[in-house]
Amino acid sequence: MHIFDCMKPKAIFYLDEDALELTFGPDESTALSRLVDLPYPALVPARFEPSSDVYEDVEVMITGWGTRALTADVLDMFPRLRFIGHAAGSIKAFATPEMWERGIRVTSAARANAIPVAEFALSQIVFCLKHGWQRVREIEHSRLYRKNDDDMPGCYHSTVGLLSFGLTGRLVCNLLNHLEVDVLVYDPFLDPSDAAEYGVKLVSLEEVFARSDVISCHTPLLPETHGLLRGEHFRRMKPGATFINTARGKLVNEPEMIEVLQARPDLFAMLDVTDEEPPVPNSPLYTMDNVVLTPHIAGSLGRECRRMGGMVVEDLKRYFAGEELVGELRSPQLRHMA
């Protein structure tokens, strides 16, 4: 096994310089150096072009934010490449059929990146169940200290709706187990037996909007989900309900959502993502009292990014030991992934 060989396998980085610094701190870099040698300078996508150069001895490639498509002419430069560890979430920016055709194992740190998203979503779900943002706005506008309102659901026997039940949705569900709330899930690909195992109720998209006190969106952006959430869904929301989006802004038909929120000031939207980021300067989202915007901060930031580098290192250990890779991805999975 490689891990015990005198000559460690050779590896190379192929990602943005900033991403490398963010995802591999001192601990992660030290752990990686115990497994592989890194004899070559990191390849920076903005300055890299396929060439006749051949890295004959590179078995491991570490990718991340900024990595570009690993086309046949790129892979030809790495004839011994057998493992790609992606220190970020989605691999769609660089994944090609040639990777799998050549038998290359691919692992992603999407699970690690989902953790801060789930934590952020939980914080907002709890705050929104208490109508915290409404109280903030009242204090800002009128210095009114009002603890309660008739529509405030709280965290006891209220209903939380989750849109999609992938990595992030399941992590959010696990965190919600600490609360006494009912969880509804919309996910057309979720097996009912899996829903039962998690103790959630699988319902239609329309029912999630109609029954939930807070709706938290974790749907991947795919061609078939672009503009999925329309005015008709927001009009179904209960009085005082809140919509939280930490997924992608283009899942929402934004003009239709704005129209409903303007007509229904009892509703609230907490948007970490928008169709355009940031929204266009004249967007009503900036000034609506029932909307809060945050600048796409739910995902990994700062030291949180090192968790992704750490996950790649751990899967690399498993690869050398012949064990199952926690973050391994295969070609058919990409169809339903962001």
C-alpha angles and dihedrals in degrees: 000000000000095000090068098039119115089230110056118217117264121248137183135199120231110180143089115301092237091051091053092053092046099048101038113053123170095284095047092045092050092049091049093049089057089061105037144016117241102202097157131069114256114269110238111207094217090059101032126101128171111260143162090272112119125204095202097179103043111116099161130051123189112205133179143146110356099024111144131213115306095220125176093267091053094046090049086068089062106046094167096045109136106154133045116188112192112204092200139048122268119039095193093104092066108015116118133173088246091069093063094035088061092050095248115160113227125199129179134201091220090123090057092048090050092061099073090041090055092046091050091047091051091051091053095043091056093043092048093047085059090047087239096159091051089054090049091053093048091053092047094050105033108005086241113161102202116161099192145023132192095255099045105122101189124195100290118096092336124138127248120192121206120200105213128359105226126123096308096038091054092048090051090049091053091051091048089059086081089064130066096241136124116240125213120189133199112197121135091201098051116110112230090231090058090049090052091049090056093044095240131130117239110220141159123278090250092052094050090057094043098048107032127097089200126019117201117195120215100154120141116240107246131152089263094049097047106120091000095144111068140173092270089063095048091048088060093060119120120250108279094012124147133217117208122191120190094148117069130322094221090067086076129069089228100194091052092047091050091050092054093045091051091051093042110047088171089072124078135203125201105193122188088166132038137185091260116027109242098018116248112278094255096046114136088222090081095060106029112116092215096054130077120190127201122182101249094285101143095093128070114313132171113336090001088075091066089068087069093052089048092052091053090051091050092050090048089056089052091049093055091045093051093244131139113281113234095208100035117144129196129199098257091056093064093074092073098033131092 
